[in-house]
Amino acid sequence: MYSLLRSILFLLDGETSHHLSLNSLNTLHKLKMSGLMAKPQIDDPIEVMGLQFPNRVGLAAGLDKNGQYVDALSQFGFGFIEVGTVTPRPQDGNPKPRLFRIKQAEAIINRMGFNNDGVDKLLANVAEIQFGKKGNGILGINIGKNFDTPVEKAVDDYLIGMEKIYSRADYMVVNISSPNTPGLRDLQFGENLKILLENLKSKQIELQQQHGFYKPLAIKIAPDLDANDIDELGKAFLEFELDSIIATNTTFDRSKVEGMQFAAEQGGLSGKPLADKSTEVIRQLVKAMDNKIPVIGVGGITNAQSAVDKIEAGAAMVQIYSGFIYHGPELVQQAAQAIKALNQ
Protein backbone atom coordinates (compact mmCIF):
# COMPACT_ATOMS: atom_id res chain seq x y z
CA MET A 1 0.00 0.00 0.00
CA TYR A 2 2.79 2.43 0.86
CA SER A 3 4.47 1.88 -2.51
CA LEU A 4 1.24 2.82 -4.26
CA LEU A 5 0.76 5.92 -2.12
CA ARG A 6 4.37 6.96 -2.64
CA SER A 7 4.09 6.71 -6.41
CA ILE A 8 1.11 9.09 -6.26
CA LEU A 9 2.68 11.49 -3.79
CA PHE A 10 5.93 11.62 -5.74
CA LEU A 11 4.01 13.16 -8.64
CA LEU A 12 3.79 16.29 -6.50
CA ASP A 13 6.66 18.53 -5.46
CA GLY A 14 8.47 17.52 -2.29
CA GLU A 15 7.02 19.99 0.19
CA THR A 16 3.43 19.67 -1.07
CA SER A 17 3.52 15.88 -0.82
CA HIS A 18 5.14 16.12 2.62
CA HIS A 19 2.26 18.16 4.06
CA LEU A 20 -0.41 16.21 2.20
CA SER A 21 0.86 12.86 3.42
CA LEU A 22 1.18 13.98 7.05
CA ASN A 23 -2.24 15.63 7.07
CA SER A 24 -3.79 12.55 5.49
CA LEU A 25 -2.09 10.34 8.05
CA ASN A 26 -3.41 12.52 10.85
CA THR A 27 -6.93 12.35 9.46
CA LEU A 28 -6.77 8.56 9.24
CA HIS A 29 -5.52 8.40 12.81
CA LYS A 30 -8.34 10.60 14.09
CA LEU A 31 -10.84 8.42 12.21
CA LYS A 32 -9.16 5.36 13.79
CA MET A 33 -8.21 4.09 10.32
CA SER A 34 -4.43 4.37 10.59
CA GLY A 35 -4.31 0.63 11.23
CA LEU A 36 -4.34 0.21 7.46
CA MET A 37 -0.60 0.94 7.48
CA ALA A 38 0.26 0.54 11.17
CA LYS A 39 3.11 -1.71 12.27
CA PRO A 40 3.56 -3.32 15.68
CA GLN A 41 6.28 -1.89 17.88
CA ILE A 42 9.23 -4.29 18.12
CA ASP A 43 10.01 -5.06 21.76
CA ASP A 44 13.72 -4.44 22.25
CA PRO A 45 14.07 -2.24 25.36
CA ILE A 46 17.25 -0.32 26.08
CA GLU A 47 18.25 2.28 28.63
CA VAL A 48 19.98 5.33 27.15
CA MET A 49 20.46 8.73 28.83
CA GLY A 50 18.75 7.25 31.89
CA LEU A 51 15.57 6.74 29.85
CA GLN A 52 13.90 3.43 29.00
CA PHE A 53 13.32 3.17 25.23
CA PRO A 54 10.94 0.46 23.91
CA ASN A 55 13.29 -0.19 20.98
CA ARG A 56 16.30 1.37 19.25
CA VAL A 57 14.65 2.93 16.18
CA GLY A 58 13.41 6.50 16.27
CA LEU A 59 12.13 9.17 13.94
CA ALA A 60 14.63 11.97 13.36
CA ALA A 61 13.79 15.64 13.77
CA GLY A 62 12.61 17.49 10.68
CA LEU A 63 9.64 15.38 9.63
CA ASP A 64 7.31 16.75 12.31
CA LYS A 65 8.67 20.22 13.01
CA ASN A 66 5.73 21.44 15.08
CA GLY A 67 4.76 18.27 16.93
CA GLN A 68 1.45 18.01 15.10
CA TYR A 69 1.59 14.36 14.08
CA VAL A 70 3.25 12.47 16.94
CA ASP A 71 0.40 10.09 17.78
CA ALA A 72 -0.26 9.34 14.11
CA LEU A 73 3.44 8.64 13.45
CA SER A 74 3.69 6.49 16.57
CA GLN A 75 1.51 3.89 14.84
CA PHE A 76 4.51 2.76 12.81
CA GLY A 77 6.48 1.21 15.64
CA PHE A 78 9.00 3.92 16.51
CA GLY A 79 10.58 3.54 19.93
CA PHE A 80 11.11 7.28 20.09
CA ILE A 81 10.09 10.36 18.10
CA GLU A 82 12.00 13.62 17.90
CA VAL A 83 10.09 16.75 16.92
CA GLY A 84 11.47 20.12 15.75
CA THR A 85 13.74 21.81 15.00
CA VAL A 86 11.79 24.54 16.77
CA THR A 87 12.92 28.11 17.47
CA PRO A 88 11.89 30.59 20.18
CA ARG A 89 9.87 32.66 17.71
CA PRO A 90 7.89 31.45 14.66
CA GLN A 91 9.62 31.85 11.30
CA ASP A 92 8.79 31.08 7.70
CA GLY A 93 12.13 29.59 6.71
CA ASN A 94 13.74 29.98 3.31
CA PRO A 95 11.87 30.81 0.07
CA LYS A 96 10.23 27.96 -1.86
CA PRO A 97 11.06 25.67 -3.56
CA ARG A 98 13.31 24.34 -0.83
CA LEU A 99 12.84 20.56 -0.84
CA PHE A 100 14.03 18.33 -3.69
CA ARG A 101 14.02 14.56 -4.22
CA ILE A 102 16.85 12.78 -6.02
CA LYS A 103 14.88 9.60 -6.60
CA GLN A 104 17.53 7.46 -8.28
CA ALA A 105 19.80 7.97 -5.27
CA GLU A 106 17.04 7.70 -2.63
CA ALA A 107 18.14 11.14 -1.46
CA ILE A 108 16.64 14.48 -0.49
CA ILE A 109 18.09 17.98 -0.56
CA ASN A 110 16.46 20.53 1.70
CA ARG A 111 17.12 24.14 2.56
CA MET A 112 14.04 24.63 4.70
CA GLY A 113 15.73 27.01 7.15
CA PHE A 114 14.04 26.01 10.41
CA ASN A 115 10.53 26.85 9.23
CA ASN A 116 8.31 26.34 12.27
CA ASP A 117 5.48 27.83 14.31
CA GLY A 118 7.61 28.60 17.36
CA VAL A 119 8.23 26.71 20.57
CA ASP A 120 5.00 27.77 22.29
CA LYS A 121 2.87 26.33 19.49
CA LEU A 122 4.85 23.09 19.50
CA LEU A 123 4.30 22.72 23.24
CA ALA A 124 0.57 23.29 22.78
CA ASN A 125 0.53 20.60 20.08
CA VAL A 126 2.25 17.97 22.22
CA ALA A 127 0.40 18.80 25.44
CA GLU A 128 -2.23 16.11 24.95
CA ILE A 129 -0.46 13.42 22.93
CA GLN A 130 -0.76 9.80 24.07
CA PHE A 131 2.64 8.69 22.82
CA GLY A 132 4.88 7.94 25.77
CA LYS A 133 2.18 8.05 28.43
CA LYS A 134 2.08 4.27 28.86
CA GLY A 135 5.74 3.49 28.37
CA ASN A 136 5.23 3.14 24.63
CA GLY A 137 7.77 5.72 23.53
CA ILE A 138 10.09 8.61 24.27
CA LEU A 139 9.62 12.17 22.99
CA GLY A 140 12.63 14.31 22.11
CA ILE A 141 12.40 18.00 21.28
CA ASN A 142 15.03 19.55 19.01
CA ILE A 143 15.73 23.28 19.40
CA GLY A 144 17.51 25.83 17.21
CA LYS A 145 18.12 29.54 16.92
CA ASN A 146 16.04 32.05 14.98
CA PHE A 147 17.54 33.08 11.65
CA ASP A 148 17.89 36.73 12.68
CA THR A 149 19.63 35.97 15.97
CA PRO A 150 23.37 36.62 15.48
CA VAL A 151 25.52 33.51 15.87
CA GLU A 152 27.40 35.15 18.73
CA LYS A 153 24.06 35.37 20.58
CA ALA A 154 22.75 31.97 19.52
CA VAL A 155 23.18 30.62 23.02
CA ASP A 156 20.43 32.98 24.20
CA ASP A 157 17.93 31.28 21.87
CA TYR A 158 19.02 27.82 23.02
CA LEU A 159 18.60 28.78 26.67
CA ILE A 160 15.10 30.09 25.95
CA GLY A 161 14.31 26.83 24.16
CA MET A 162 15.63 24.69 27.01
CA GLU A 163 13.61 26.60 29.59
CA LYS A 164 10.43 26.28 27.53
CA ILE A 165 10.68 22.55 26.71
CA TYR A 166 12.23 21.25 29.93
CA SER A 167 9.01 20.06 31.53
CA ARG A 168 7.64 18.36 28.42
CA ALA A 169 10.59 16.85 26.56
CA ASP A 170 11.85 13.44 27.65
CA TYR A 171 15.19 14.56 26.22
CA MET A 172 16.39 17.84 24.71
CA VAL A 173 18.45 18.25 21.54
CA VAL A 174 20.49 21.32 20.61
CA ASN A 175 20.89 21.54 16.84
CA ILE A 176 24.18 23.24 15.93
CA SER A 177 24.59 21.43 12.62
CA SER A 178 21.90 22.48 10.17
CA PRO A 179 23.54 23.69 6.95
CA ASN A 180 20.62 26.01 6.21
CA THR A 181 21.12 28.61 8.94
CA PRO A 182 24.15 30.78 8.10
CA GLY A 183 26.98 30.47 10.59
CA LEU A 184 25.27 27.84 12.73
CA ARG A 185 27.91 25.16 12.17
CA ASP A 186 30.56 27.55 13.51
CA LEU A 187 29.21 26.66 16.96
CA GLN A 188 30.82 23.21 16.61
CA PHE A 189 34.35 24.58 16.91
CA GLY A 190 36.82 26.20 19.32
CA GLU A 191 35.78 28.91 21.72
CA ASN A 192 32.27 29.10 20.26
CA LEU A 193 31.68 25.47 21.23
CA LYS A 194 33.14 25.87 24.72
CA ILE A 195 31.02 28.93 25.51
CA LEU A 196 27.91 27.21 24.18
CA LEU A 197 28.44 24.01 26.18
CA GLU A 198 29.25 25.92 29.38
CA ASN A 199 25.98 27.81 29.12
CA LEU A 200 23.92 24.77 28.17
CA LYS A 201 25.20 22.67 31.07
CA SER A 202 24.73 25.52 33.54
CA LYS A 203 21.15 25.93 32.34
CA GLN A 204 20.52 22.20 32.57
CA ILE A 205 21.69 22.17 36.20
CA GLU A 206 19.65 25.27 36.98
CA LEU A 207 16.51 23.73 35.50
CA GLN A 208 17.11 20.47 37.35
CA GLN A 209 17.25 22.36 40.64
CA GLN A 210 14.22 24.45 39.73
CA HIS A 211 12.00 21.52 38.68
CA GLY A 212 13.36 18.78 40.91
CA PHE A 213 14.06 16.35 38.06
CA TYR A 214 16.77 15.84 35.46
CA LYS A 215 16.26 15.98 31.69
CA PRO A 216 19.01 14.67 29.38
CA LEU A 217 20.69 17.00 26.90
CA ALA A 218 21.99 15.93 23.48
CA ILE A 219 23.88 17.79 20.75
CA LYS A 220 23.33 17.14 17.03
CA ILE A 221 26.47 17.41 14.89
CA ALA A 222 27.28 17.60 11.19
CA PRO A 223 28.81 14.87 9.01
CA ASP A 224 31.21 17.27 7.28
CA LEU A 225 33.94 16.99 9.90
CA ASP A 226 37.52 15.79 9.63
CA ALA A 227 39.25 13.48 12.12
CA ASN A 228 40.74 16.36 14.11
CA ASP A 229 37.33 18.08 14.35
CA ILE A 230 35.79 14.88 15.69
CA ASP A 231 38.55 14.40 18.27
CA GLU A 232 38.13 17.96 19.52
CA LEU A 233 34.36 17.57 19.71
CA GLY A 234 34.76 14.32 21.60
CA LYS A 235 37.01 15.98 24.19
CA ALA A 236 34.56 18.85 24.66
CA PHE A 237 31.56 16.54 25.00
CA LEU A 238 33.37 14.50 27.66
CA GLU A 239 34.50 17.62 29.52
CA PHE A 240 30.96 18.96 29.77
CA GLU A 241 29.39 15.54 30.43
CA LEU A 242 26.73 15.64 27.74
CA ASP A 243 24.09 12.93 27.87
CA SER A 244 24.12 11.94 24.19
CA ILE A 245 25.32 12.97 20.74
CA ILE A 246 23.20 12.68 17.60
CA ALA A 247 25.35 11.98 14.55
CA THR A 248 24.70 13.19 11.96
CA ASN A 249 22.76 15.98 10.27
CA THR A 250 22.67 16.47 6.48
CA THR A 251 25.76 16.99 4.32
CA PHE A 252 27.09 19.52 1.81
CA ASP A 253 28.89 16.67 -0.02
CA ARG A 254 27.49 15.98 -3.50
CA SER A 255 30.07 13.43 -4.66
CA LYS A 256 27.59 10.52 -4.73
CA VAL A 257 24.85 12.41 -6.58
CA GLU A 258 26.95 14.48 -8.97
CA GLY A 259 25.23 15.01 -12.31
CA MET A 260 21.80 13.90 -11.09
CA GLN A 261 18.73 16.11 -11.31
CA PHE A 262 18.60 18.63 -8.43
CA ALA A 263 22.09 17.65 -7.20
CA ALA A 264 23.31 21.24 -7.64
CA GLU A 265 20.55 22.69 -5.44
CA GLN A 266 21.77 24.38 -2.29
CA GLY A 267 20.97 22.79 1.04
CA GLY A 268 21.68 19.68 3.05
CA LEU A 269 21.72 16.26 1.41
CA SER A 270 20.13 13.34 3.28
CA GLY A 271 19.29 9.78 2.38
CA LYS A 272 21.26 6.84 1.05
CA PRO A 273 24.32 8.80 -0.20
CA LEU A 274 24.94 10.00 3.36
CA ALA A 275 25.12 6.51 4.91
CA ASP A 276 28.85 5.80 4.77
CA LYS A 277 29.92 9.32 5.75
CA SER A 278 27.58 9.37 8.74
CA THR A 279 28.62 5.89 9.89
CA GLU A 280 32.30 6.83 9.75
CA VAL A 281 31.69 9.94 11.86
CA ILE A 282 29.90 7.74 14.41
CA ARG A 283 32.79 5.27 14.47
CA GLN A 284 35.37 8.01 15.02
CA LEU A 285 33.28 9.88 17.58
CA VAL A 286 32.61 6.78 19.69
CA LYS A 287 36.36 6.15 19.74
CA ALA A 288 37.15 9.79 20.58
CA MET A 289 34.76 9.65 23.54
CA ASP A 290 35.99 6.20 24.60
CA ASN A 291 32.40 5.00 24.30
CA LYS A 292 31.49 6.98 27.43
CA ILE A 293 28.66 9.02 25.89
CA PRO A 294 25.91 7.25 23.92
CA VAL A 295 25.60 8.16 20.24
CA ILE A 296 22.33 8.11 18.31
CA GLY A 297 23.14 7.29 14.70
CA VAL A 298 21.24 8.92 11.86
CA GLY A 299 22.00 9.43 8.18
CA GLY A 300 21.26 7.25 5.17
CA ILE A 301 19.38 4.40 6.82
CA THR A 302 17.34 2.92 3.96
CA ASN A 303 17.30 -0.79 4.88
CA ALA A 304 17.95 -3.13 7.79
CA GLN A 305 21.66 -3.50 7.06
CA SER A 306 22.32 0.24 7.05
CA ALA A 307 20.67 0.42 10.48
CA VAL A 308 22.84 -2.43 11.73
CA ASP A 309 25.92 -0.67 10.33
CA LYS A 310 25.28 2.27 12.65
CA ILE A 311 25.00 -0.02 15.69
CA GLU A 312 28.14 -1.91 14.72
CA ALA A 313 29.95 1.44 14.40
CA GLY A 314 29.10 2.07 18.06
CA ALA A 315 25.73 3.82 18.04
CA ALA A 316 23.38 2.92 20.88
CA MET A 317 20.26 3.64 18.81
CA VAL A 318 19.34 4.98 15.37
CA GLN A 319 16.94 7.44 13.77
CA ILE A 320 15.48 7.48 10.27
CA TYR A 321 13.97 10.22 8.13
CA SER A 322 14.62 10.14 4.37
CA GLY A 323 14.52 6.35 4.36
CA PHE A 324 11.07 6.52 5.92
CA ILE A 325 9.89 8.74 3.09
CA TYR A 326 11.25 6.37 0.44
CA HIS A 327 10.39 3.04 2.09
CA GLY A 328 7.61 3.73 4.56
CA PRO A 329 6.61 1.94 7.77
CA GLU A 330 8.20 -1.37 6.73
CA LEU A 331 11.63 0.18 7.24
CA VAL A 332 10.93 0.95 10.91
CA GLN A 333 10.03 -2.64 11.67
CA GLN A 334 12.81 -4.14 9.55
CA ALA A 335 15.45 -1.96 11.19
CA ALA A 336 14.17 -2.67 14.70
CA GLN A 337 14.06 -6.41 14.08
CA ALA A 338 17.56 -6.49 12.61
CA ILE A 339 19.01 -4.53 15.53
CA LYS A 340 17.21 -6.76 18.02
CA ALA A 341 18.63 -9.86 16.31
CA LEU A 342 22.11 -8.35 16.42
CA ASN A 343 21.91 -7.92 20.18
CA GLN A 344 20.44 -11.33 21.03
N, C-alpha and C positions, 0 to 999 in steps of 0.2 A: 504493500500500500504506500509506504513512504517513497519508494522509487517512482511510482506514478505521480504522487503529489509533487515530488521534486522536479520532475520533467515539466510539469505545468508551471510551477513557481519560477523555474529558471528561464521561462520565456519573458519574465518581467525583469526590470533592472534590479540590482542587488538590494538596495535599500527599500524599495517598494515591496519586494517579495519577503524581505525580513519582517516588516511590520504586518503584512497581510498574514503570514504564517503564524506569527505569535498571537495576533488578535483572534485568528481562527481557532488556534489551540486553546486560548482562554475561553472562548465561547463554548467549545466542546466540553471543556472542564466544568464550566458553570451549568451546562445542561446534563452533566454526568454521563457524557458520551466519549470522554477521552480514553476510555478503556479500549477503544478501537485500535489504538497504537501503543497503549501502555505496556511497560515491561516490568516484571517483578524485580525488586531490589535484591541483588546478590548479597548474601550474608557473609561478610568477611571483615569483622570488626577490628579496628586498630586504634590505639591511643596515640595521638599526635598533638603537640602543644598543650597537653593536659586535657584534651577533649576526646570523647569517644565517638569515632566515626563508624557508621554502619558498614561502609566499604571504602575502597581506596580510589574511587573514580568520582571526580567532581566536574561541575560545569564552570568554566573559566569566566572571569568578568568580561563584560563587553556585549554579551548576548542580551542580557536583561539589565540595562543601565539604570532603570528607575525602580526596580523591584516590583514590577507590575505582574509578573507571570510566574512567580516562584512555585505556587501550588500546582499550576498546570505543568510546569517543567519537571516537578518532582515525580510525576507519574512514570518517568522513564528510567527510574532506578538509580539516580545519582545518590551517592552517599553524602555529598555536600554540594551546595550551590553558592557561588560568589556573585553578588550583584554589584553594579557600578561599572565604570568609575563614575563617582558622583563628586560634585564640587560644592563649596559652600553656597554659591549663588547659581541660579539657573543660567544656562548659556546655550546658544543655538549650535555651536560647533562651526566647522568649516563649511564653505559654500558647496552645494551639490553640483554635479555628482561627486561622491566621495567614497563609494564602495564599489569594488570591481571584482568579478570572478574570473579566474584563469582556470577554466574547466579542465583542460587537458592535463594540468598539473595538480588538480585538486587543491587550489590555492585561492587566497583572497588578498586583495590589497585594499586597505582602508586608510583614510585620512579624516576620520570623523571629527576629531578635535574635542573629545570630552563633551559631546552634546548630551545634555541631561537637564532634568527639571529641578535640580538643586537637592541638597541633602534633606531638607524638611519634607519635601514631597515624597522622597524615597522612604523616609521613616513612616510617613502616613500610610504608604502603600504596604509596607511589611508589618504594620501593627497587628493585623488580624490574621496573618497567614497561619496555616496549620502545620506546614513543614517544620519539623524539628520539635514539635510540642510533645510528641510521644516517642522520642528517641529515634525517630526515623530520618534524621538528617541534621546537618550543621550548616548554619548560614554565615557566610563571610560577607563583609561590606568593604569595598575597595574605594579609597578616597584619592582625589587629586587636587590640583590647584586650578583656580580660574585662569583663563587665558590672559587676562589683563593684570594679573598679579605678577609683579616683577619676580624673576627667579630668586633674587637675593631676599625676597620676602615670602617665598613659597612656604616656608615653615609655618608662617602664621595661618595659612589656609589649612595645612595639615592638622594643626592643633585645634582649629575650629572643628574640622571634620571628626577628629578623635573624640572631642568632647560631646559632639552631637550623637555619634553612633555608639558610644561606649555601652550604654545600657541594653541596646538591642542586638548588636552584632555578637555572634559567638566568637569570631575572631576578626581583627581589623587588618586591612592591607593598605600600605602606603605605596602608591604607584609613582615611581620616579623614572620610569622607563618607556613611557609612550613616545613614539617618534613624531607625534603630531602636535605636540605643544612645544613651541620653540624654547630651547634652552633647558628643558626639563631634565634631559639625560646628564646634564652637567652636575646634577646633584649626586651622581654616583661616584664622584671622584674627589680626592684630596680634602681640603678644608671644608668645602661645601658639604661633603658627606658627613664629616665629623660633627659639624655644627648641627646638621639636620638630626643625626642620630642622638646626639646629646639632648636636644629639645624633645624629641619623640619619647625617649625613655623617661625623661623627667616628667613629662605629661602623663605617661602610662602609670608611673608610681603615684603621682598626684591623684589621678582618677581612681586608682585602686583604693587609696586611703579615703577618698571622698565617698565612694560607693560601697566599700566593704567587700568587694570581690575583684578578682583579677581577670582581665581579658587579654588574650595573646595578641601580639603584634607581629606582622609579617611585612617584608619588603619585597616588591616585585622588580626584578632587574631585567636588563636587555640582553639579547644574545650577541650583540656586536661588541664583544669584549675580547681583549687578548689575554694571554696567560698571566701577565703581570697585573692587569686590571683585576682579574678574578682573585689572585692572591691577596691583593690589597683590600678588596671587598671582604674576603673571608676573614682577614685579620680584624677589620672594623666590626663586622657582624659578631665575632666572638667577643671583642672588647666590650660591646654594648649589650651583649646577652640577648640578642633578638630571639623570638620564639620560633620563627620559620622564615625561609626564603622561597619565593615563587620564581622559578626559572623555566621559561623565559617569556618575555613579551615578543612583539613582532620584530622583524628584521628589515634593514635597509638593503640587504644583499639580494641582488637579482640574478646571480650567476646561474641558478637552476631554472630560471624562467626566461632567460634572455631570448629575445626575438618573438616571444608569444604575445598574443593580443593583450593589451593593457599592462604589459610588464613594465613599460616606461612611466606609468602613472606614479605620482608621488604618494608616499604613505608607507605604512608598515605592511610587510608581507607575512601572511600566516598560512598555515596548511602544510601539506606534505613536504614541500621543498625546505621547510624549516626544521624538519625532524632531526637530522644528523647534527646540525649546528647547535640546537637546543640541548640535545643529549650530551654533547661534548662539554658544553658549559656546565651542565649538572655534574658530570663526572669530575671535572676540575674543581668545581666549587665544593663538593663533598670532601674531596681530598684536602683542599685548602682549609676547611673548617674541621678537619679530622673527624668528620661524621658526628660532630657534637650538636649541630643545629639541623633539624629536619628540613629537607627540601621538598617542595611540591613541584613536580615536573610537568611542564606544559609546552607545547609547540610541536605541531606536525603529527599528532596521534590520529591516524586514519584507519588503523586496524589493531587487532589484538597484539601482534608482535611489536608494533611501535610503542604500545603502552608498556609492554614487558621490558622493552629496551630502556625506558626511563627508570624503571624499578631496578634493573640490573646495573644501571649507572650510579645508583645510590639514592634515588628519590624514594621518599616514604610513601607518597601518594601521587596521583596524576590528575590533571584537568584536561578537558577537551573543549573545543569551540568550533573551529573550521571543519574538523572531521565530523562533528555532529551535523553540521549543515549539509555536508556531502553524503553522509551515510546514515544519518538518522538514529533512532533509538536503539537499533541493533548494536551499534558500536559501543554504547554504554555497557550493555550486558556482556558483550564479547570481551571487552577490555577487563571488566570486573571479574569475569570467570577466569580469564587467563592469568590475571595477577593472583587470584586466590589459589589456582593450581600451582603457581610458582612457589607459593609460600607454604604449601602443605607438606 
